[in-house]
Amino acid sequence: MVGHDELAQLGEVFNATARRLQSLYETLHEREANLAEAQRLSHTGSWAWDVASKRIFWSAEMFQIFGFDPKTTTPTTENYLQSIHPDDRASIEAAASELYKGNDAEYSYRIVLPDNSMKYVRTIAHAVTNDSGQVIEFVGTVIDVTEQRNARNALEKAFEEIKTLKDQLYKENIALREEIDKVSMFEDIVGTSPALQAVLSRVSKVAPTDSTVLVTGETGTGKELVARAIHRRSHRSSRAFVSVNCAAIPRDLIASELFGHEKGAFTGATQQRLGRFELAEGGTVFLDEVGELPALTQIALLRVLQEHEFERVGGNRSIHADVRVIAATNRDLQAAIDAGTFRSDLFYRLNVFPIEIPSLRERREDIPLLVEYFIDRYARKAGKSFQAVHKKSLDLLQSYPWPGNIRELQNVIERSVIVCETENFSVDESWLTRQPLATEPTAQVEFSRKLADQEKEMIEAALRESGGQVSGPTGAAAKLGMPGSTLESKIKSLKINKNRFKTAGI
């Protein structure tokens, strides 16, 4: 029999053991609580799967991540696989194959919750093997990375928006700087002559369309001004108008200027640069002196006009070009085609809607209005006021042949405003007599007169043949191959009396 003392001693041992077990249980419970809280805060669940028994263990956070109620749902392979997004199940099968080989696996996938919402998770899994190397269990963690992924997507979207805004700001800054720096020939179109009104009529017709326009005319006639008028009256008016003087840019840099270049495309290309076509996205590109483009650049421009795409210099990615092209030249492009310096296919693509700007000699009736316009403009800048224009000066201005056209007239008026100290505006005659007056024509003016005489003879012959009829299938315009409005304008400018060609009964 066990004595009283032995029983008491056994009781103490039992109580001590119970207290130790209780302490261990409390410690274990506290650690489990801490682990559960850590998993909750980090959105990380833990799991284990016994290969032999197929039993699965999920931590509380696993149930939370997958949207299951631990009181009503028992984790199984089936409900786990059903939760995986159909497009991601192949990657899970590939990871499982690695685990069965005894390898660790790390993979990301999407899960679909019971309420049809979706989460992004990442799993880290480890294969447990016995002494013989046989896989007996899989253990791992599942981390809910939805918030991080959404935050990253939002950040990427924000960066993309910032990049777009930065590019747009760069484009607008370039366009604005060009507008500020641009010394235009004049701020608005001035004149009431039939020749000018015919041009404005064509501008109003073509502006609302997206047709390519080729503006021709002598230097200083206002070709860019007409191009800007077309842009302002188009549906692209809220976007950039980007002007490029093809003759002012070195031939080996013009392609980069128009289409941009990639970093390292050539010596000095230290960073990517957007070209004028990208800067004008949604707007208009004005190619002044287009006849000066080198052959390779002509091919690239032809691609833009035909396929609406281009590549940066040094790049291999096609970029879509949503731009309208207006080109201008004072050269005879047909002669350049004959000489082999300009492509005929490019000419036909540019010459969809031609507009010829008359020289100042062809619209002399506009000179008094232009003089008044420029005097007012430069007098206000100089803080001066003039009561009238000296008649001799006005006669001189109207008789001068103006080889430099509007630009030359503008410069003469500006210079005269600066030096004139009287109430009556006057022009120093010596500034104009360096060029022979219209009463003593130069070879250029004489040649122009001969062309005008020949043109007048052709028109009169066509009017005579059509009985004075201008429009219609049998009219003079059809015989000459030009629109009736153009022929009417030429009849007025050449002072032809079309009525004298009308036959009786017509």
Secondary structure, 3 states (H helix, E strand, C coil): CCCHHHHHHHHHHHHHHHHHHHHHHHHHHHHHHHHHHHHHHHCEEEEEEECCCCCEEECHHHHHHHCCCCCCCCCCHHHHHHHECHHHHHHHHHHHHHHHCCCCEEEEEEEECCCCCEEEEEEEEEEEECCCCCEEEEEEEEEECHHHHHHHHHHHHHHHHHHHHHHHHHHHHHHHHHHHHCCCCCCCCCCCCHHHHHHHHHHHHHCCCCCCEEEECCCCCCHHHHHHHHHHCCCCCCCCEEEEECCCCCCCCHHHHHHCECCCCCCCCCCCECCHHHHCCCCEEEEECHHHCCHHHHHHHHHHHHHCEECCECCCCCEECCCEEEEEECCCHHHHHHCCCCCHHHHHHHCCEEEECCCHHHHHHHHHHHHHHHHHHHHHHHCCCCCEECHHHHHHHHHCCCCCHHHHHHHHHHHHHHHCCCCEECCCCHHHHCCCCCCCCCHHHHHHHHHHHHHHHHHHHHHHHCCCCCCCCCCHHHHHCCCHHHHHHHHHHCCCCHHHHCCCCC
